[in-house]
Amino acid sequence: MSDHKYDDQDLVETKISSETIAEGGMLLVKRDQVRVPSGATSQREYVIHPGAVVVVPVLDNGNLLLERQFRYPLSRVFIELPAGKIDAGELHLETGKRELLEETGYTATEWFYLGLQHPCIGYSNEVIHIYLARGLSAGAHNRDIDEALQLFEASLEQCLQMIRQGELTDGKTIVALFRAEKFLNGEWAAEEEK
């Protein structure tokens, strides 16, 4: 962290009014009128998201377990790590355990919190918590009826190569892999859960 002190109050925007402009099963879209630091007013549209967890599953052979999944908004298949939204009242570690089991059939004996990310700060309040899971045991997956995915394994180096080549472009997966690389190399320790 930088030693330089900043006064965030010089940057804060204040809500004047708020309206809901769309509501779906998982997401809520808001439009707020705000006062910006100059004193002028402006408008902010943003998505309220329940939060999510992404898991970096490390197999006993050192490889990582990944998924290939079709994502409708971009009409293509993406390479991702197991992930999913946090259910109401659920602790994010429990979300990680649930999603790993549901999507892959694996359970883990060791869980390490690697931090969090804010994937779309310009238009959503989404927070994604990152876990690394080890001591994996295979079992039966329990995917949702509308969830189709293919599992495969790759080394961390192969994952980084997929990022370099533009084959792996999912933001949450990229951030989680970079954090996992630092953790697995002993450069960064696991964090306290937030």
C-alpha positions as CSV (number, residue, x, y, z in Angstrom):
1,M,0.0,0.0,0.0
2,S,1.2,3.5,-0.8
3,D,2.5,5.7,2.1
4,H,0.8,8.7,0.4
5,K,-2.4,9.8,2.2
6,Y,-5.4,10.8,0.1
7,D,-8.5,12.6,1.1
8,D,-11.3,10.5,-0.4
9,Q,-13.9,13.1,0.5
10,D,-12.7,15.1,-2.5
11,L,-14.0,12.3,-4.7
12,V,-17.2,11.1,-3.1
13,E,-20.5,11.4,-4.9
14,T,-23.7,11.8,-2.9
15,K,-27.0,10.1,-3.8
16,I,-29.9,12.6,-4.3
17,S,-32.5,10.1,-5.4
18,S,-32.7,6.5,-6.6
19,E,-35.1,4.5,-8.7
20,T,-35.3,0.8,-9.8
21,I,-35.4,0.6,-13.5
22,A,-35.3,-3.2,-13.9
23,E,-35.5,-6.2,-11.7
24,G,-34.8,-9.8,-12.6
25,G,-34.4,-13.1,-10.8
26,M,-30.8,-12.3,-9.7
27,L,-30.0,-8.7,-10.7
28,L,-31.5,-5.3,-9.9
29,V,-30.8,-2.2,-12.1
30,K,-30.8,1.2,-10.4
31,R,-30.7,4.8,-11.7
32,D,-29.5,7.3,-9.2
33,Q,-29.2,11.1,-9.4
34,V,-26.0,12.1,-7.6
35,R,-24.2,15.3,-6.6
36,V,-20.5,15.1,-7.8
37,P,-17.6,16.8,-6.0
38,S,-17.8,19.9,-8.1
39,G,-21.4,20.4,-6.9
40,A,-23.0,19.5,-10.2
41,T,-25.6,16.7,-10.5
42,S,-25.2,13.6,-12.7
43,Q,-26.8,10.3,-13.2
44,R,-25.5,6.8,-12.4
45,E,-27.0,3.6,-13.7
46,Y,-25.7,0.4,-12.1
47,V,-26.4,-3.3,-11.3
48,I,-26.9,-4.6,-7.8
49,H,-25.4,-8.1,-7.6
50,P,-25.5,-10.6,-4.7
51,G,-21.8,-11.3,-5.0
52,A,-20.0,-14.4,-6.1
53,V,-17.1,-16.8,-5.3
54,V,-14.5,-18.2,-7.7
55,V,-12.5,-21.3,-6.8
56,V,-9.1,-22.4,-7.9
57,P,-9.2,-26.2,-7.5
58,V,-5.7,-27.7,-7.3
59,L,-5.6,-31.4,-8.1
60,D,-3.1,-33.8,-6.3
61,N,-1.0,-33.8,-9.5
62,G,-0.6,-30.0,-9.3
63,N,-2.9,-29.3,-12.2
64,L,-5.9,-27.0,-11.9
65,L,-9.5,-28.0,-12.7
66,L,-11.2,-25.8,-15.2
67,E,-14.5,-25.6,-17.0
68,R,-15.6,-24.8,-20.5
69,Q,-19.1,-23.2,-20.5
70,F,-21.3,-21.4,-23.0
71,R,-22.1,-17.8,-21.9
72,Y,-25.2,-16.5,-23.6
73,P,-24.5,-12.7,-23.5
74,L,-21.4,-13.2,-25.7
75,S,-22.7,-16.2,-27.5
76,R,-19.6,-18.3,-27.1
77,V,-17.8,-20.9,-24.9
78,F,-15.4,-19.6,-22.3
79,I,-12.7,-21.2,-20.2
80,E,-13.4,-20.5,-16.5
81,L,-12.7,-21.7,-13.0
82,P,-15.7,-23.0,-11.0
83,A,-17.7,-20.1,-9.7
84,G,-21.2,-19.0,-8.6
85,K,-23.3,-16.4,-6.9
86,I,-23.7,-16.2,-3.2
87,D,-27.1,-17.2,-1.9
88,A,-28.9,-14.9,0.6
89,G,-27.4,-15.4,4.1
90,E,-24.7,-17.7,2.8
91,L,-21.0,-17.3,3.9
92,H,-18.8,-17.0,0.9
93,L,-16.6,-20.0,1.9
94,E,-19.8,-22.1,1.9
95,T,-20.6,-20.7,-1.5
96,G,-17.2,-21.9,-2.7
97,K,-17.7,-25.3,-1.3
98,R,-21.2,-25.6,-2.7
99,E,-20.2,-24.4,-6.2
100,L,-17.2,-26.7,-6.4
101,L,-19.3,-29.7,-5.5
102,E,-22.3,-28.7,-7.7
103,E,-20.2,-27.9,-10.8
104,T,-17.4,-30.4,-10.6
105,G,-18.4,-33.1,-8.1
106,Y,-15.2,-32.4,-6.1
107,T,-14.9,-31.6,-2.4
108,A,-11.7,-30.2,-0.8
109,T,-10.0,-30.6,2.6
110,E,-8.0,-27.3,2.5
111,W,-9.4,-23.9,1.6
112,F,-7.3,-20.7,1.3
113,Y,-8.8,-17.3,0.9
114,L,-6.8,-15.3,-1.7
115,G,-8.7,-12.1,-1.6
116,L,-11.5,-10.4,-3.6
117,Q,-12.0,-8.5,-6.8
118,H,-14.5,-5.9,-8.0
119,P,-14.9,-7.0,-11.7
120,C,-17.1,-4.1,-13.1
121,I,-16.7,-1.0,-10.9
122,G,-18.2,1.3,-13.4
123,Y,-21.6,-0.3,-13.5
124,S,-22.0,-2.9,-10.7
125,N,-21.4,-3.4,-7.0
126,E,-20.4,-7.1,-7.6
127,V,-17.7,-8.5,-5.4
128,I,-16.1,-11.8,-6.2
129,H,-14.3,-13.7,-3.4
130,I,-11.4,-15.9,-4.5
131,Y,-10.5,-19.3,-2.9
132,L,-7.9,-21.9,-3.6
133,A,-8.9,-25.5,-2.8
134,R,-6.6,-28.4,-2.2
135,G,-7.0,-32.0,-1.0
136,L,-9.6,-32.7,-3.7
137,S,-11.8,-35.8,-3.7
138,A,-13.9,-36.7,-6.8
139,G,-17.6,-37.4,-6.5
140,A,-20.8,-36.8,-8.4
141,H,-21.6,-33.2,-9.6
142,N,-25.0,-31.7,-8.9
143,R,-25.4,-29.1,-11.6
144,D,-28.4,-27.1,-12.1
145,I,-30.8,-28.3,-14.8
146,D,-29.8,-25.3,-17.0
147,E,-26.1,-25.7,-16.5
148,A,-23.9,-27.5,-19.1
149,L,-20.2,-27.5,-18.8
150,Q,-17.1,-29.6,-19.6
151,L,-14.3,-30.2,-17.1
152,F,-10.7,-30.4,-18.0
153,E,-7.4,-30.0,-16.2
154,A,-4.4,-27.8,-17.1
155,S,-1.1,-26.8,-15.4
156,L,-0.8,-23.3,-14.1
157,E,1.7,-22.6,-16.8
158,Q,-0.8,-23.8,-19.4
159,C,-3.4,-21.5,-17.9
160,L,-1.1,-18.5,-18.1
161,Q,-0.3,-19.5,-21.7
162,M,-4.0,-19.5,-22.5
163,I,-4.3,-16.0,-21.1
164,R,-1.3,-14.8,-23.1
165,Q,-2.8,-16.3,-26.3
166,G,-6.2,-14.8,-25.7
167,E,-7.9,-18.2,-25.3
168,L,-8.8,-17.6,-21.7
169,T,-10.4,-14.1,-21.4
170,D,-12.8,-14.4,-18.4
171,G,-11.8,-11.6,-16.0
172,K,-12.6,-13.4,-12.7
173,T,-10.6,-16.4,-13.8
174,I,-7.6,-14.4,-14.9
175,V,-7.5,-12.5,-11.6
176,A,-7.9,-15.7,-9.6
177,L,-5.1,-17.4,-11.5
178,F,-2.7,-14.5,-11.0
179,R,-3.4,-14.5,-7.3
180,A,-3.1,-18.3,-7.2
181,E,0.3,-18.1,-8.9
182,K,1.6,-15.7,-6.3
183,F,0.2,-18.0,-3.5
184,L,1.5,-21.2,-4.9
185,N,5.0,-19.7,-5.5
186,G,5.1,-18.6,-1.9
187,E,5.2,-14.9,-2.7
188,W,1.8,-14.1,-1.1
189,A,0.2,-15.6,1.9
190,A,-3.5,-16.5,2.2
191,E,-5.5,-13.5,3.5
192,E,-8.0,-13.0,6.3
193,E,-11.5,-13.5,5.0
194,K,-13.4,-10.2,4.4
